[in-house]
Amino acid sequence: MIIGLWSVRFSGTIFQVGIALIIIAMMSNFAISFIQKTEFEIVQLILLLLFFFILLKPTSEQALFSDEITSNNIMGSICIFLLLGFIWAIFYLLLIEVIPTSFSGIELTTWKANLPDVIYFSFVTLTTLGYGDVLPISPLARFLVYMESIVGVFYMAIVVSSLVSAKGSSKV
């Protein structure tokens, strides 16, 4: 979280909100170590989700809405793709916390233990690869999965077309 926050340090309000989220996340992590309540686990996931959404805005503005293509734009578009995968992973973790039988192929354990499997599943879905080792079972899980695959396809189409368009207009 600190590294992500450092990347938006010049975005005044976003930076301040990010600091507040980090402080709240640290406090909830401290509370979880003493009080075993699932509500704090959900709070941590929601804080992560908010943090990723906060990072998504300035990253998108800088990477996608620029007149020229630089290596910074390309790295920014990769960061956006990674953020999208992490955002969907947090959605899946929240869903598993609320409806534990939403997915087949993911163990019923803590969200921190499930994080690597859910991140893997998220990127497999975002790229529309779909190995089939993790399956959405509940209707809400299925909805989230097909929405992620649609976002993945449209993101690739939009990024590639905008980069080609910007490159073409810079040659004129």
KETI-947032 format. One record per atom (N, C-alpha, C): residue number from 1; residue in one letter; x, y, z; atom name. Coordinates in steps of 0.1 Angstrom, whole numbers. Atoms other than C-alpha are relative to their C-alpha. Example, Ala and Ser with C-alpha at 12.3 -4.5 7.8 and 13.67 -1.06 7.14 Angstrom:
BEGIN
resi:resn:xx:yy:zz:name
1:A:9:-12:0:N
1:A:123:-45:78:CA
1:A:9:12:0:C
2:S:-9:-11:0:N
2:S:137:-11:71:CA
2:S:-8:11:8:C
! end
This chain:
BEGIN
resi:resn:xx:yy:zz:name
1:M:8:-12:0:N
1:M:0:0:0:CA
1:M:9:13:0:C
2:I:-8:-12:-1:N
2:I:28:24:8:CA
2:I:7:3:-13:C
3:I:-6:-2:14:N
3:I:45:19:-26:CA
3:I:-10:5:-9:C
4:G:11:-5:9:N
4:G:12:24:-44:CA
4:G:-3:15:4:C
5:L:3:-14:-5:N
5:L:6:56:-23:CA
5:L:11:9:-5:C
6:W:-11:-8:4:N
6:W:41:68:-31:CA
6:W:-1:4:-15:C
7:S:2:-3:15:N
7:S:32:67:-69:CA
7:S:-10:11:-2:C
8:V:10:-11:2:N
8:V:4:92:-64:CA
8:V:2:11:10:C
9:R:-3:-10:-10:N
9:R:22:115:-39:CA
9:R:-3:14:-5:C
10:F:2:-14:6:N
10:F:16:145:-62:CA
10:F:-15:3:-1:C
11:S:15:-2:1:N
11:S:-22:140:-62:CA
11:S:-6:3:14:C
12:G:3:-4:-14:N
12:G:-30:160:-30:CA
12:G:-11:-7:7:C
13:T:11:7:-8:N
13:T:-64:147:-19:CA
13:T:1:-15:-1:C
14:I:-2:15:1:N
14:I:-58:112:-32:CA
14:I:10:-5:9:C
15:F:-11:4:-9:N
15:F:-26:110:-13:CA
15:F:-4:1:15:C
16:Q:4:-1:-14:N
16:Q:-42:122:19:CA
16:Q:-10:-11:4:C
17:V:9:11:-3:N
17:V:-71:97:16:CA
17:V:7:-13:1:C
18:G:-8:12:-1:N
18:G:-46:70:9:CA
18:G:7:-2:13:C
19:I:-6:1:-13:N
19:I:-27:78:41:CA
19:I:-10:-4:10:C
20:A:11:3:-9:N
20:A:-60:77:60:CA
20:A:-3:-15:-1:C
21:L:3:14:2:N
21:L:-67:43:45:CA
21:L:10:-9:6:C
22:I:-11:8:-5:N
22:I:-33:29:54:CA
22:I:-1:0:15:C
23:I:1:-1:-14:N
23:I:-37:41:90:CA
23:I:-12:-8:5:C
24:I:12:8:-4:N
24:I:-72:25:93:CA
24:I:3:-15:-2:C
25:A:-3:14:3:N
25:A:-59:-7:77:CA
25:A:10:-5:11:C
26:M:-10:4:-10:N
26:M:-30:-8:102:CA
26:M:-8:-2:14:C
27:M:8:2:-12:N
27:M:-55:-3:131:CA
27:M:-9:-12:-1:C
28:S:8:12:1:N
28:S:-78:-30:118:CA
28:S:8:-13:1:C
29:N:-9:12:-1:N
29:N:-49:-54:114:CA
29:N:4:-2:15:C
30:F:-3:1:-14:N
30:F:-39:-46:150:CA
30:F:-12:-6:8:C
31:A:12:5:-7:N
31:A:-75:-53:161:CA
31:A:-2:-15:-3:C
32:I:2:14:4:N
32:I:-76:-86:142:CA
32:I:9:-9:8:C
33:S:-10:9:-7:N
33:S:-45:-99:160:CA
33:S:-5:-2:14:C
34:F:5:2:-14:N
34:F:-63:-94:194:CA
34:F:-14:-5:0:C
35:I:14:4:0:N
35:I:-100:-99:185:CA
35:I:-2:-8:-13:C
36:Q:3:9:11:N
36:Q:-109:-128:162:CA
36:Q:-14:2:-5:C
37:K:13:-3:5:N
37:K:-139:-112:144:CA
37:K:1:1:-15:C
38:T:0:-1:14:N
38:T:-148:-117:108:CA
38:T:-3:14:-6:C
39:E:3:-13:4:N
39:E:-161:-82:106:CA
39:E:12:8:-3:C
40:F:-12:-8:3:N
40:F:-126:-68:108:CA
40:F:7:-5:-13:C
41:E:-6:6:12:N
41:E:-115:-92:80:CA
41:E:-7:7:-12:C
42:I:8:-7:11:N
42:I:-143:-77:58:CA
42:I:4:15:-1:C
43:V:-5:-14:0:N
43:V:-132:-42:68:CA
43:V:13:1:-7:C
44:Q:-13:0:7:N
44:Q:-97:-50:57:CA
44:Q:-1:-1:-15:C
45:L:2:2:15:N
45:L:-109:-62:23:CA
45:L:-6:12:-6:C
46:I:7:-13:6:N
46:I:-131:-31:18:CA
46:I:11:11:-1:C
47:L:-11:-10:0:N
47:L:-101:-9:27:CA
47:L:9:-2:-12:C
48:L:-8:3:12:N
48:L:-80:-27:1:CA
48:L:-6:4:-13:C
49:L:8:-4:12:N
49:L:-107:-23:-25:CA
49:L:0:15:-2:C
50:L:0:-15:1:N
50:L:-110:14:-18:CA
50:L:13:5:-4:C
51:F:-13:-4:3:N
51:F:-73:18:-19:CA
51:F:3:-2:-15:C
52:F:-3:3:14:N
52:F:-70:1:-53:CA
52:F:-8:9:-9:C
53:F:8:-9:8:N
53:F:-99:22:-67:CA
53:F:6:14:0:C
54:I:-7:-14:-1:N
54:I:-81:54:-54:CA
54:I:12:0:-9:C
55:L:-12:0:9:N
55:L:-49:44:-72:CA
55:L:-4:-1:-15:C
56:L:4:2:14:N
56:L:-68:35:-104:CA
56:L:-3:13:-7:C
57:K:3:-13:7:N
57:K:-80:71:-111:CA
57:K:12:8:-5:C
58:P:-11:-8:6:N
58:P:-47:90:-113:CA
58:P:9:-8:-9:C
59:T:-8:9:10:N
59:T:-30:60:-130:CA
59:T:-6:0:-13:C
60:S:7:0:12:N
60:S:-57:59:-156:CA
60:S:2:14:-7:C
61:E:-1:-13:6:N
61:E:-55:97:-162:CA
61:E:14:2:-6:C
62:Q:-13:-2:5:N
62:Q:-18:96:-166:CA
62:Q:4:-9:-12:C
63:A:-5:10:10:N
63:A:-14:65:-187:CA
63:A:-9:0:-13:C
64:L:9:2:12:N
64:L:-45:65:-210:CA
64:L:-4:13:-6:C
65:F:5:-13:6:N
65:F:-53:102:-215:CA
65:F:11:10:-3:C
66:S:-12:-8:3:N
66:S:-20:115:-227:CA
66:S:1:1:-15:C
67:D:-1:-2:15:N
67:D:-12:129:-262:CA
67:D:11:-7:-6:C
68:E:-11:7:6:N
68:E:20:111:-267:CA
68:E:3:-13:8:C
69:I:-3:13:-6:N
69:I:32:76:-260:CA
69:I:14:0:5:C
70:T:-13:1:-6:N
70:T:61:72:-236:CA
70:T:1:-14:7:C
71:S:-1:12:-8:N
71:S:74:43:-216:CA
71:S:-8:0:12:C
72:N:9:-2:-12:N
72:N:56:58:-186:CA
72:N:-14:-4:-3:C
73:N:14:4:4:N
73:N:23:54:-205:CA
73:N:-2:-15:-1:C
74:I:1:15:2:N
74:I:30:18:-213:CA
74:I:1:-7:14:C
75:M:-1:6:-14:N
75:M:41:10:-177:CA
75:M:-13:3:8:C
76:G:12:-4:-6:N
76:G:10:29:-165:CA
76:G:-12:-9:-4:C
77:S:11:9:5:N
77:S:-13:8:-187:CA
77:S:1:-14:6:C
78:I:-2:13:-6:N
78:I:3:-24:-173:CA
78:I:-4:1:15:C
79:C:5:-1:-15:N
79:C:-3:-11:-137:CA
79:C:-15:0:1:C
80:I:15:0:0:N
80:I:-39:-4:-146:CA
80:I:-5:-14:-1:C
81:F:5:14:2:N
81:F:-43:-40:-158:CA
81:F:2:-8:13:C
82:L:-2:7:-12:N
82:L:-27:-53:-126:CA
82:L:-10:5:11:C
83:L:9:-5:-9:N
83:L:-49:-30:-105:CA
83:L:-14:-7:-2:C
84:L:13:6:3:N
84:L:-80:-44:-123:CA
84:L:0:-14:5:C
85:G:-1:14:-5:N
85:G:-69:-80:-115:CA
85:G:-1:0:15:C
86:F:1:0:-14:N
86:F:-64:-71:-79:CA
86:F:-14:4:5:C
87:I:13:-4:-4:N
87:I:-97:-53:-76:CA
87:I:-10:-11:-1:C
88:W:9:12:2:N
88:W:-116:-83:-90:CA
88:W:3:-11:10:C
89:A:-3:10:-10:N
89:A:-97:-105:-66:CA
89:A:-6:3:13:C
90:I:6:-5:-12:N
90:I:-108:-84:-37:CA
90:I:-15:-2:0:C
91:F:14:3:1:N
91:F:-144:-87:-49:CA
91:F:-3:-14:2:C
92:Y:2:15:-2:N
92:Y:-141:-125:-50:CA
92:Y:3:-3:14:C
93:L:-2:3:-14:N
93:L:-126:-125:-15:CA
93:L:-11:4:8:C
94:L:11:-5:-8:N
94:L:-154:-104:-2:CA
94:L:-12:-10:-2:C
95:L:11:9:3:N
95:L:-179:-127:-19:CA
95:L:2:-14:8:C
96:I:-3:13:-8:N
96:I:-162:-158:-3:CA
96:I:-2:2:15:C
97:E:3:-3:-14:N
97:E:-164:-141:31:CA
97:E:-15:0:3:C
98:V:14:-1:-2:N
98:V:-201:-135:27:CA
98:V:-7:-13:-4:C
99:I:5:13:5:N
99:I:-210:-167:7:CA
99:I:11:-10:-2:C
100:P:-12:9:1:N
100:P:-183:-193:14:CA
100:P:0:-10:-11:C
101:T:1:10:11:N
101:T:-196:-217:-12:CA
101:T:-1:6:-14:C
102:S:1:-6:13:N
102:S:-194:-193:-41:CA
102:S:8:-5:-11:C
103:F:-9:6:10:N
103:F:-165:-210:-58:CA
103:F:4:-14:4:C
104:S:-5:13:-2:N
104:S:-154:-245:-63:CA
104:S:15:0:-4:C
105:G:-14:0:3:N
105:G:-117:-251:-62:CA
105:G:8:10:9:C
106:I:-6:-9:-9:N
106:I:-110:-225:-35:CA
106:I:-4:-5:14:C
107:E:2:5:-14:N
107:E:-106:-238:1:CA
107:E:-7:10:9:C
108:L:7:-9:-10:N
108:L:-128:-224:29:CA
108:L:10:3:11:C
109:T:-10:-4:-10:N
109:T:-101:-207:49:CA
109:T:0:16:1:C
110:T:0:-15:-2:N
110:T:-91:-171:58:CA
110:T:3:6:-14:C
111:W:-2:-7:13:N
111:W:-89:-145:30:CA
111:W:15:1:-3:C
112:K:-14:-1:2:N
112:K:-52:-141:35:CA
112:K:6:-13:-6:C
113:A:-4:13:6:N
113:A:-47:-178:28:CA
113:A:-5:-2:-14:C
114:N:6:2:13:N
114:N:-70:-177:-2:CA
114:N:6:11:-10:C
115:L:-5:-11:9:N
115:L:-53:-145:-17:CA
115:L:7:-5:-12:C
116:P:-7:4:12:N
116:P:-28:-163:-40:CA
116:P:-9:-7:-10:C
117:D:9:7:9:N
117:D:-55:-186:-54:CA
117:D:-10:9:-7:C
118:V:10:-9:6:N
118:V:-80:-158:-59:CA
118:V:7:10:-10:C
119:I:-7:-9:10:N
119:I:-54:-135:-76:CA
119:I:3:-8:-12:C
120:Y:-2:8:12:N
120:Y:-45:-164:-99:CA
120:Y:-13:-1:-8:C
121:F:13:2:7:N
121:F:-82:-170:-107:CA
121:F:-4:13:-7:C
122:S:3:-13:5:N
122:S:-87:-133:-112:CA
122:S:7:3:-13:C
123:F:-8:-3:12:N
123:F:-59:-129:-138:CA
123:F:-3:-10:-11:C
124:V:4:9:10:N
124:V:-69:-161:-155:CA
124:V:-13:4:-7:C
125:T:13:-4:5:N
125:T:-104:-147:-159:CA
125:T:1:13:-7:C
126:L:-2:-13:7:N
126:L:-93:-111:-168:CA
126:L:6:-2:-14:C
127:T:-6:2:14:N
127:T:-72:-125:-197:CA
127:T:-9:-10:-8:C
128:T:10:9:6:N
128:T:-102:-148:-206:CA
128:T:7:-14:-3:C
129:L:-7:13:2:N
129:L:-78:-178:-204:CA
129:L:-9:-12:5:C
130:G:10:10:-5:N
130:G:-101:-199:-181:CA
130:G:4:-14:0:C
131:Y:-4:14:-1:N
131:Y:-84:-231:-171:CA
131:Y:-11:-9:5:C
132:G:11:8:-5:N
132:G:-114:-244:-152:CA
132:G:3:-7:13:C
133:D:-3:6:-13:N
133:D:-97:-254:-120:CA
133:D:-7:7:11:C
134:V:9:-8:-9:N
134:V:-117:-227:-101:CA
134:V:-12:3:-7:C
135:L:12:-3:7:N
135:L:-153:-224:-109:CA
135:L:-10:8:9:C
136:P:10:-7:-7:N
136:P:-179:-199:-99:CA
136:P:-13:-8:1:C
137:I:12:8:-3:N
137:I:-209:-216:-83:CA
137:I:-13:8:2:C
138:S:12:-8:-3:N
138:S:-233:-190:-70:CA
138:S:-3:10:-11:C
139:P:4:-9:11:N
139:P:-252:-167:-94:CA
139:P:8:13:1:C
140:L:-7:-13:-1:N
140:L:-234:-136:-80:CA
140:L:15:-2:-4:C
141:A:-13:3:4:N
141:A:-200:-153:-84:CA
141:A:1:-1:-16:C
142:R:0:1:14:N
142:R:-209:-161:-120:CA
142:R:-1:13:-7:C
143:F:2:-13:6:N
143:F:-220:-126:-127:CA
143:F:14:8:1:C
144:L:-13:-7:-1:N
144:L:-187:-112:-113:CA
144:L:10:-5:-10:C
145:V:-9:6:9:N
145:V:-167:-136:-133:CA
145:V:-2:4:-15:C
146:Y:2:-4:14:N
146:Y:-183:-128:-167:CA
146:Y:2:15:-1:C
147:M:-3:-14:1:N
147:M:-181:-91:-159:CA
147:M:15:3:-1:C
148:E:-14:-2:0:N
148:E:-144:-94:-152:CA
148:E:6:-4:-14:C
149:S:-5:4:13:N
149:S:-138:-112:-185:CA
149:S:-4:10:-11:C
150:I:4:-11:9:N
150:I:-158:-85:-204:CA
150:I:9:12:2:C
151:V:-9:-11:-3:N
151:V:-137:-58:-187:CA
151:V:14:-3:-6:C
152:G:-13:4:5:N
152:G:-105:-77:-196:CA
152:G:1:2:-15:C
153:V:1:-1:15:N
153:V:-115:-79:-233:CA
153:V:0:15:-4:C
154:F:2:-14:4:N
154:F:-126:-43:-235:CA
154:F:13:8:4:C
155:Y:-12:-8:-4:N
155:Y:-95:-30:-216:CA
155:Y:11:-2:-10:C
156:M:-10:2:11:N
156:M:-72:-47:-241:CA
156:M:-3:7:-13:C
157:A:3:-7:12:N
157:A:-91:-34:-270:CA
157:A:2:15:1:C
158:I:-1:-14:-2:N
158:I:-92:1:-256:CA
158:I:14:5:1:C
159:V:-14:-4:-1:N
159:V:-56:3:-246:CA
159:V:8:-2:-13:C
160:V:-7:2:13:N
160:V:-43:-12:-278:CA
160:V:-4:11:-10:C
161:S:5:-10:10:N
161:S:-65:11:-299:CA
161:S:5:14:3:C
162:S:-4:-13:-4:N
162:S:-56:42:-279:CA
162:S:15:2:-2:C
163:L:-14:-1:2:N
163:L:-19:35:-280:CA
163:L:3:1:-15:C
164:V:-2:-1:15:N
164:V:-21:29:-318:CA
164:V:-4:13:-5:C
165:S:5:-13:4:N
165:S:-41:60:-322:CA
165:S:9:11:4:C
166:A:-9:-10:-4:N
166:A:-18:81:-302:CA
166:A:13:0:-7:C
167:K:-12:2:8:N
167:K:12:67:-320:CA
167:K:-2:5:-14:C
168:G:3:-5:14:N
168:G:-4:74:-354:CA
168:G:-1:15:-1:C
169:S:1:-15:0:N
169:S:-13:110:-345:CA
169:S:13:7:3:C
170:S:-13:-6:-3:N
170:S:22:117:-332:CA
170:S:9:0:-12:C
171:K:-9:0:12:N
171:K:37:108:-366:CA
171:K:-4:11:-10:C
172:V:5:-10:10:N
172:V:15:134:-385:CA
172:V:6:13:2:C
! end
